[in-house]
Amino acid sequence: MKAILAMIAAASLASSAARPAQSRPSGKSRARQVFVSVSDAGAAPVLDLSPADFEVKEAGVQRPATRATLGADAMRIVMVADTSDGAAAALTHIRAGLLTFLDALPPEHEVMIVSTGRQTRVRVPPTIDRKKLKDAAAGLFSDGGATVLTDTVLEMDDRFLRKADHRWPVFVIVTGDGTEGSTGAHEKQFDQWIAAMPARGITAHAVVLKYKGGGTPEIIASHLAQTSGGIYEFINTSNSLPERMKGVADRIVADTKAMATWYTVEFQSDGPENGPLEVGVARSGIKLRISHRRGAQ
């Protein structure tokens, strides 16, 4: 007997604090993925499934699974560091926090470093070369001006994450709560992007240096983390930043372990990025758990 479980739209899994607009159909075929845990009657994980064992329906339309890989993909981590006026006083601790994070991160994960002071600046493109990353982190300086967090997230996703096949896309954000200077015309696009985060399996973790309170970068960072199920923390003094960044690295390790018995099921879609799904397995006596989010469930 076929085990099957309906999945609700990813947008409804998002934090109620974020409530962004629904993503619309793109009209283009693209890879979409969902994460499935399969267990037998004794609650033991079923680890021998192939793409042909999965049946996927998107809004009632059959979608053949093209990939069903057990375990976590290696991550591509966009490490975003605020170098604006709003974080200038904390820059020494930001450098230390990034270095602590890199030391605690498993070596298989790619990392890039991007700064957001005044403009988006890629300091290091995606690499596993920890020395190159540490040298760049240690050499960060203040760029002044406002932070451009929204513009940075959209640009880095378009340039480095959408094309990162079989990588787990992750943002790790360290930002102040000062002035946001991103392009106003991107607001609607950003709302749609947030709505599609869970369906794309993106995780975001954020630590906010809360000096003023209520700044737009703080609101953006909290929405990203809450929508994706990531860590969100705020601190009033920056000297605890290395400890908080070690906590983010520890969470990444835990997320990787949590996905060890989950399948990444991929299929081709031309519908909305966060449209409703049903996933089934043609095997009797099993139970499915389905999620758009990676990591600890």
C-alpha positions, -999 to +999 in steps of 0.1 A: +000+000+000+014+034-009+023+057+019+015+093+010+015+126+029+002+159+015+024+189+020+011+225+025+026+255+007+060+266+019+047+301+025+025+289+053+055+275+070+071+309+072+071+329+104+039+347+111+061+378+117+072+378+081+040+372+060+055+382+026+038+380-008+033+347-025+057+337-052+042+335-087+048+309-114+080+316-133+070+300-166+104+284-168+114+248-158+138+247-129+149+222-102+129+222-070+135+201-040+118+188-009+132+169+021+117+136+032+123+113+061+111+077+057+108+053+086+094+017+089+068+004+113+095+001+140+105+038+135+138+028+120+149+050+091+146+035+056+179+042+038+177+022+005+153+044-016+160+056-051+144+084-071+121+059-088+106+050-053+093+085-048+061+099-063+058+137-063+028+158-072+030+196-075-005+212-074-019+178-086+006+174-115+029+144-115+066+153-113+091+125-117+119+126-091+153+132-108+173+129-076+169+113-042+201+117-022+204+106+014+222+129+039+231+165+039+246+183+009+278+203+017+269+240+023+277+271+004+277+298+031+274+335+023+290+351+053+277+387+054+296+412+075+283+448+082+310+473+076+287+504+077+287+532+102+261+513+122+286+486+131+319+505+130+324+504+168+321+466+168+345+459+139+372+444+160+348+419+175+332+413+141+366+402+128+371+380+158+336+365+154+342+356+118+375+339+126+359+319+155+332+308+131+356+297+105+377+277+130+346+258+142+332+251+108+337+216+092+361+218+062+338+205+036+316+236+036+323+264+011+323+299+025+323+334+009+327+367+027+307+397+017+306+432+033+276+455+033+290+490+042+278+516+016+277+489-012+279+452-016+314+440-019+326+404-024+357+401-003+362+364-011+342+343-036+331+307-025+360+286-014+371+259+011+405+277+015+403+286+052+435+306+051+422+329+023+390+334+042+407+341+075+431+366+059+401+385+044+381+384+077+411+397+097+415+425+071+380+439+072+377+476+076+348+501+079+333+513+047+310+538+064+276+548+051+245+528+054+243+490+052+228+474+020+215+442+035+185+436+012+205+443-020+233+421-008+211+391-001+193+393-035+226+398-054+244+370-036+216+346-041+213+354-078+251+352-084+262+324-061+234+303-047+209+297-075+236+282-096+252+262-068+239+227-078+237+202-049+249+227-023+229+237+008+225+275+005+231+293+038+234+329+049+253+338+081+247+375+088+264+398+113+248+432+111+242+463+131+208+479+135+216+512+118+204+527+085+194+504+056+205+519+022+193+493-002+174+502-034+137+508-026+126+493-059+137+459-046+111+457-018+085+436-037+112+413-051+126+408-017+092+399-002+087+373-029+122+360-023+116+355+014+083+337+007+103+312-015+131+306+010+117+274+026+108+258-007+144+264-019+159+249+013+177+281+022+188+286+058+197+319+073+213+326+107+217+362+120+234+379+149+224+416+153+244+442+171+215+461+187+227+496+195+197+517+186+168+492+184+142+488+157+165+495+127+156+481+093+186+457+091+175+441+124+140+436+110+153+421+078+177+398+096+151+385+120+126+378+092+152+358+072+162+337+102+127+331+114+113+322+080+141+297+074+141+282+109+176+295+116+193+311+146+184+347+154+201+365+182+207+401+192+234+414+215+238+448+231+276+446+234+298+432+207+324+414+229+302+383+230+301+380+192+329+353+190+309+331+214+277+337+194+294+329+161+308+297+176+271+289+185+261+294+148+289+270+137+278+244+162+242+247+149+255+241+114+272+209+126+240+198+143+219+206+112+242+184+091+239+155+115+201+160+117+199+155+079+218+122+078+187+102+075+167+126+053+164+124+015+168+154-007+142+147-034+146+169-065+123+173-095+117+197-124+090+224-118+074+252-138+050+262-110+054+286-081+085+282-060+064+277-029+035+258-044+018+228-026+033+193-029+023+157-022+050+131-018+045+094-017+065+062-016+052+029-030+061+007-001+039-006+027+042-001+064+062+031+063+058+067+075+069+099+058+078+132+073+082+160+048+097+194+052+108+224+031+134+232+058+167+215+063+183+208+096+167+201+130+130+195+125 
